Amino acid sequence: MSNEKIAINNEQLTMNKDTVRKPKTFTGKVFYLLFVICYLLFAFSCSSAPKKPAEIFTERNVAASQLNLANQTANRGSYDEALLLLAEARRLALSTDDPQLRIKTSMARGNILFSMGRQDEAFKELENAAAEGDTSNETILTSLVRIYIIRAQLRLQEELSMNSGTAINELIDKLNREINAVRSDPLASAAGYVTLGMAERLAGRWAEAESAVKKALDIHDKGLHLEDAAYDWFLIGSIRSMAGKYDSSIEALKQSISLDRRAENGFGLASSWQALGDVYQKAGKTGESRSAYQRAAEIFRAIGFIERAEKLEGQIR
């Protein structure tokens, strides 16, 4: 089960077409007054005068919304698009010189770059975020960045099959210190527990790995973070599969699928169906494996991941 999903919710604004009204007829005076108002608004918007606090706050809100959208887009596998969205969030973070936004945008960019296989750039971006956190005395955010640095190091060790017990235990010691530092922030704590689960999985300590991820799951369930909870179940399914517990792994992946359906996360659904196919194959259930792969391929194709769909279709033939 080598396929990994990454682990932000974005509110969408909708307009009911029945609420759109037809414009009323303007008189000459009203039209002239509107023209003057529009002209003045335009003139003031082009002014070089210092921005008022409300305007700066609006830019920060825009940056935060853009950042959330970039993270959600990355969680759904569209990394290039996520980087484009993140570029605007980063510009606004720099223009307002907001330390928290500077840290969060660098952290997000580092995580996305790592998922794209650009490890050197990713670690540099994450180290920059940690340095900004130290300078700004943003202790919780700094610890969260360090948790993601450790997660990247673990993923790199896993990819290179460098699962030295001593190295992993050293990372776990560092990780526990960072988890202690973020205990007042539930979501940061959850990120720490997920990373701890990854570390224990890499060390082959299956019970400890699942226990850590379930702590994150409790937090995500209570906060109704559906996509994050779906990823937790995906990770639990991976741990159980590696431990040879195929039936319980299948149950975990079905939980992941159920949550991603509610969240309408196509990338998460396809990834879990593919993982389910892997587990069925390990369990010797060839028919179920083919059906799961077919389902994953259909979803990947529907959301525009054609290469992944074709690869899975090739496995089915």
C-alpha positions in Angstrom: 0.0 0.0 0.0 2.6 2.5 -1.1 0.1 5.1 -2.4 -0.2 8.0 0.0 -2.7 10.9 0.2 -1.6 14.2 1.7 -3.5 15.9 4.6 -8.2 22.1 4.6 -11.8 22.9 4.3 -13.0 25.6 2.0 -16.4 27.3 2.2 -18.0 27.9 -1.2 -20.4 30.8 -1.8 -23.4 30.1 -3.9 -26.2 32.3 -5.3 -29.7 31.2 -6.0 -30.7 32.3 -9.4 -34.3 33.0 -8.2 -33.0 35.8 -5.9 -31.4 37.8 -8.8 -33.7 40.7 -9.6 -34.0 42.7 -12.8 -32.5 46.2 -12.7 -34.8 49.2 -12.2 -34.8 52.1 -14.8 -32.5 55.0 -13.7 -33.5 58.6 -14.0 -30.9 61.1 -15.3 -30.1 62.5 -11.8 -29.7 59.1 -10.3 -27.4 58.0 -13.1 -25.3 61.1 -12.7 -25.0 60.6 -8.9 -23.9 57.0 -9.4 -21.3 58.1 -12.0 -19.8 60.6 -9.5 -19.7 58.0 -6.7 -18.0 55.5 -9.0 -15.5 58.1 -10.1 -14.6 59.0 -6.5 -14.3 55.3 -5.5 -11.9 54.8 -8.5 -9.9 57.9 -7.7 -9.4 56.9 -4.0 -8.6 53.3 -4.9 -5.7 54.6 -7.1 -4.4 56.8 -4.3 -1.0 56.3 -2.9 -2.2 57.2 0.6 -1.5 54.6 3.3 -4.1 51.9 3.6 -6.5 52.0 6.4 -6.5 49.1 9.0 -9.8 47.8 7.5 -8.2 47.5 4.1 -5.2 45.6 5.4 -7.5 43.3 7.4 -9.4 42.6 4.2 -6.1 41.7 2.4 -5.3 39.3 5.3 -8.7 37.7 5.0 -8.1 37.3 1.2 -4.7 35.7 1.8 -6.1 33.3 4.4 -8.9 32.3 2.1 -6.5 31.8 -0.8 -4.2 29.8 1.5 -7.1 27.5 2.5 -8.1 27.0 -1.1 -4.5 26.2 -2.1 -4.2 23.6 0.7 -7.5 22.0 -0.3 -6.5 21.9 -3.9 -3.2 20.2 -2.9 -5.0 17.7 -0.7 -7.0 16.7 -3.9 -3.8 16.1 -5.9 -3.7 19.2 -8.1 -0.2 20.4 -7.0 0.5 22.8 -9.9 -2.8 24.6 -9.5 -2.2 24.7 -5.7 1.1 26.5 -6.2 -0.5 29.1 -8.4 -3.1 29.8 -5.8 -0.5 29.9 -3.1 1.6 32.5 -5.0 -1.1 35.1 -4.6 -1.6 34.2 -0.9 2.2 34.6 -0.5 2.2 38.0 -2.2 -0.5 39.2 0.2 1.3 37.7 3.2 4.5 39.7 2.2 2.6 42.9 1.3 1.0 43.0 4.8 4.1 41.6 6.5 2.0 39.3 8.5 4.3 36.8 10.4 1.6 34.1 10.7 0.7 34.2 7.1 4.4 34.2 6.0 4.9 31.1 8.1 1.8 29.3 6.9 2.4 30.1 3.2 6.0 28.9 3.4 4.9 25.8 5.3 2.2 25.0 2.7 4.6 25.5 -0.2 7.1 23.2 1.4 4.6 20.5 1.9 3.4 20.8 -1.7 6.9 20.8 -3.2 7.7 17.7 -1.2 4.7 15.9 -2.6 5.8 16.9 -6.1 9.2 15.2 -5.5 11.1 18.5 -5.2 12.6 17.6 -1.9 15.5 20.1 -1.8 13.2 23.1 -2.4 10.7 21.7 0.0 13.2 21.4 2.9 14.5 24.9 2.2 11.0 26.3 2.3 10.1 24.6 5.5 13.4 25.7 7.2 12.6 29.3 6.1 9.1 28.9 7.7 10.7 27.6 11.0 13.2 30.5 11.0 10.4 33.0 10.5 8.6 31.4 13.4 11.6 31.7 15.7 12.1 35.3 14.8 8.4 36.2 15.3 8.1 34.2 18.5 5.2 32.1 17.0 6.0 29.1 19.1 3.1 26.9 18.2 3.4 27.5 14.5 7.2 26.9 14.7 6.6 23.6 16.3 4.0 22.7 13.7 6.5 23.5 10.9 9.1 21.2 12.6 6.5 18.5 12.8 6.1 18.7 9.0 9.9 18.7 8.6 10.0 15.5 10.6 7.2 14.1 8.5 9.1 14.9 5.3 12.2 13.2 6.7 10.2 10.1 7.5 8.6 10.0 4.1 12.1 10.4 2.5 13.5 7.5 4.6 10.5 5.4 3.6 11.0 6.2 -0.1 14.7 5.4 0.1 14.1 2.3 2.4 16.4 3.9 5.0 14.4 2.7 8.0 17.2 2.7 10.5 15.8 2.0 14.0 18.2 4.5 15.6 17.4 7.3 13.2 13.6 6.7 13.5 13.8 6.7 17.3 15.7 10.0 17.2 13.0 11.5 15.1 10.3 10.2 17.4 12.1 11.9 20.4 12.1 15.2 18.5 8.5 14.7 17.5 7.3 14.1 21.0 8.9 17.4 22.1 7.1 19.2 19.4 3.8 17.5 20.2 4.2 18.7 23.8 4.7 22.2 22.5 1.5 22.3 20.6 -0.9 20.6 23.1 -3.0 23.8 23.3 -3.8 23.6 19.6 -6.0 20.6 18.7 -5.3 20.5 14.9 -1.5 21.0 15.4 -1.6 18.2 17.9 -3.5 16.0 15.4 -0.8 16.7 12.8 1.8 15.6 15.4 -0.1 12.4 16.2 -0.4 11.5 12.5 3.3 12.0 12.0 4.0 9.9 15.1 1.8 7.2 13.6 3.9 7.3 10.4 7.1 7.0 12.4 5.9 4.1 14.4 4.7 2.4 11.2 8.2 2.8 9.7 9.6 1.3 12.8 7.3 -1.7 12.5 5.5 -1.0 15.8 2.0 -1.5 14.5 0.0 -1.2 17.8 1.8 2.1 18.7 1.3 3.4 15.2 -2.4 2.8 15.2 -2.8 4.2 18.7 -1.1 7.5 17.6 -3.3 7.9 14.5 -6.4 7.2 16.5 -5.5 10.2 18.8 -5.6 12.4 15.7 -8.8 10.7 14.5 -10.5 11.6 17.8 -9.6 15.3 17.3 -10.7 15.3 13.6 -14.0 13.5 14.5 -14.9 16.0 17.2 -14.1 18.9 14.9 -16.0 17.4 12.0 -12.9 17.6 9.8 -14.1 15.0 7.3 -11.2 14.9 4.9 -8.6 14.7 7.7 -10.6 11.9 9.4 -10.7 10.1 6.1 -6.9 10.3 5.8 -6.6 9.0 9.3 -8.6 5.9 8.4 -6.5 5.5 5.2 -3.4 5.5 7.3 -4.8 3.1 9.8 -5.7 0.8 6.8 -2.1 1.1 5.7 -0.8 0.1 9.2 -3.1 -2.9 9.5 -2.2 -4.0 6.0 1.5 -3.9 6.8 0.8 -5.9 9.9 -0.9 -8.6 7.8 -4.4 -7.8 9.3 -6.1 -7.6 5.9 -9.8 -7.9 7.0 -9.5 -5.0 9.5 -7.4 -3.0 6.9 -10.3 -3.4 4.5 -12.8 -2.1 7.2 -10.6 0.9 7.8 -10.4 1.8 4.1 -14.1 1.5 3.8 -14.4 4.0 6.6 -12.1 6.3 4.7 -14.2 5.9 1.5 -17.4 6.7 3.5 -15.9 10.0 4.8 -14.4 11.1 1.5 -17.8 10.5 -0.1 -19.4 12.9 2.4 -16.6 15.4 1.8 -16.9 14.9 -2.0 -13.2 14.4 -2.2 -12.6 12.5 -5.5 -8.9 12.3 -5.1 -9.2 10.8 -1.6 -11.9 8.4 -2.9 -9.8 7.2 -5.8 -6.7 6.8 -3.6 -8.6 4.7 -1.0 -10.2 2.5 -3.7 -6.8 1.9 -5.1 -5.4 1.0 -1.7 -8.4 -1.3 -1.1 -7.5 -3.1 -4.4 -3.9 -3.5 -3.1 -5.2 -5.1 0.2 -7.7 -7.4 -1.6 -4.8 -8.5 -3.8 -2.6 -9.3 -0.8 -5.5 -11.2 0.8 -5.9 -13.3 -2.4 -9.3 -11.8 -3.3 -8.6 -11.3 -7.0 -12.2 -10.5 -8.0 -12.6 -7.9 -5.3 -9.2 -6.4 -6.2 -10.1 -5.9 -9.8 -13.4 -4.3 -8.9 -11.7 -1.9 -6.5 -9.0 -1.0 -9.1 -11.8 -0.4 -11.7 -13.6 1.9 -9.3 -10.4 3.8 -8.6 -9.6 4.2 -12.3 -13.1 5.5 -13.0 -12.8 8.1 -10.3 -9.3 9.2 -11.4 -10.5 9.5 -15.0 -13.5 11.5 -13.9 -11.4 14.1 -12.0 -8.8 14.4 -14.7 -6.0 12.1 -13.5 -5.8 10.2 -16.8 -2.3 8.7 -16.3 -3.3 7.2 -13.0 -6.5 5.9 -14.5 -4.6 4.3 -17.4 -2.0 2.7 -15.1 -4.7 1.1 -13.0 -6.6 -0.1 -16.1 -3.4 -1.7 -17.2 -3.3 -3.7 -13.9 -6.8 -4.9 -14.5 -6.2 -6.3 -18.0 
